[in-house]
Amino acid sequence: MNTPKSINLQEYAEKISYTALINCYMKEFTNWSRYLGIPEYDPAIAENLRKTQTDLHIRIDFSSIGCDVYIPVTYFSESGRHLFDFPVLRRVLETDEVSEVDIYGFMALTAEYSKKIYQDIEASTVMDRLNNSIQNLYAYLKHMAENNKSVNNLEMSFIEAERSLILGHILHPVPKSRQGFNGQDLFLYSPETSGRFQLFYFLIDRKNIIEKNADGEPVSKKLGEKIYLLLNPEHQKLWDRFPNHKLVPMHPWQAKHLLSQEDVQIMQEQGALFALGHYGEYFTPTSSVRTVYSEDSPWMFKFSLHVKITNSERINLYPELHRGHDISRLLKTDWGKIYRKIFRRLNLW
């Protein structure tokens, strides 16, 4: 995928986002049908459908809120990845007035229609996320065009592939929404812009740490030995004074967030936690955003990140962590060795 500089990137971002939103709607709701041809006895809508470039449309029945919507279809997919032409048309049933409806108008109709099913829905919330997603996608496309970047090349490294998902999930209504990243955060911490950063390190009293490693030796020990040599003299002396503290890496955005929390500030005052700052090799985010990779590190880290990525804050949950540890242990058993022989190309450890 290359982004031609002649394209209006804002319009392109909205079109891509609109397509994803409609596909998502068609997956989640059933009040739609395929509409082939031009109606003979419905002149109001017939006149407008003749202006579209296709004779196949999706008709969404919004009669419960006083309208219906017609979407030109250029490709109908049995797998749900449909392609559309624009504009989308909205017809007011009472007056037969037909007008174009943009992506924000369609989201508003969806929210209004959904209130009969989900009474607590808050339209402003989804509108904010939709706008955030569109503007982020525009920023990524603009970055690609200005830097002459391409994705989906025939051959790619691991991290090049992770950075290549520019358009996002094809069945998510707000695939590039990342509420919490402001200003330069978006470029520094996004895979689409090849962001690079050092991790932020804390010294934390070991009684406040739960640590397991399916390979045996605690990762904090090996990591600590490596980072200790990189610390400035002041931080080395601090660790020497508190030998029972362990080194804990953190996503730099999350570290800033945690340091603003009252309970973390209390831990600092009590000497249970010390913020050391940025050290070590540079990492880059993968497609999950909160999982980071460095070719110079033997580990990939998956951090909690209090950023609303697509639809929720991405936090590591205890059950997930224990499950990952248990599966790693299972794959090291005799059963796991047999599994590896059967599925030689599936590398899970």
Secondary structure as UniProt FT lines:
FT   TURN            5..6
FT   HELIX           9..28
FT   STRAND          32..36
FT   HELIX           43..49
FT   TURN            50..51
FT   STRAND          56..62
FT   HELIX           63..65
FT   STRAND          67..75
FT   TURN            78..79
FT   STRAND          83..84
FT   STRAND          88..92
FT   TURN            93..95
FT   STRAND          98..101
FT   HELIX           103..114
FT   TURN            115..117
FT   TURN            119..120
FT   HELIX           123..146
FT   TURN            147..148
FT   HELIX           158..162
FT   TURN            163..164
FT   TURN            170..171
FT   TURN            175..176
FT   STRAND          178..179
FT   TURN            183..184
FT   HELIX           185..188
FT   HELIX           191..193
FT   STRAND          197..205
FT   HELIX           206..208
FT   TURN            214..215
FT   HELIX           219..228
FT   TURN            229..230
FT   HELIX           233..241
FT   TURN            243..244
FT   STRAND          245..250
FT   HELIX           252..259
FT   HELIX           262..270
FT   STRAND          273..285
FT   TURN            287..288
FT   STRAND          291..293
FT   TURN            295..296
FT   STRAND          301..302
FT   STRAND          305..309
FT   TURN            310..311
FT   STRAND          312..314
FT   HELIX           318..330
FT   TURN            331..332
FT   HELIX           334..342
FT   TURN            344..345
//
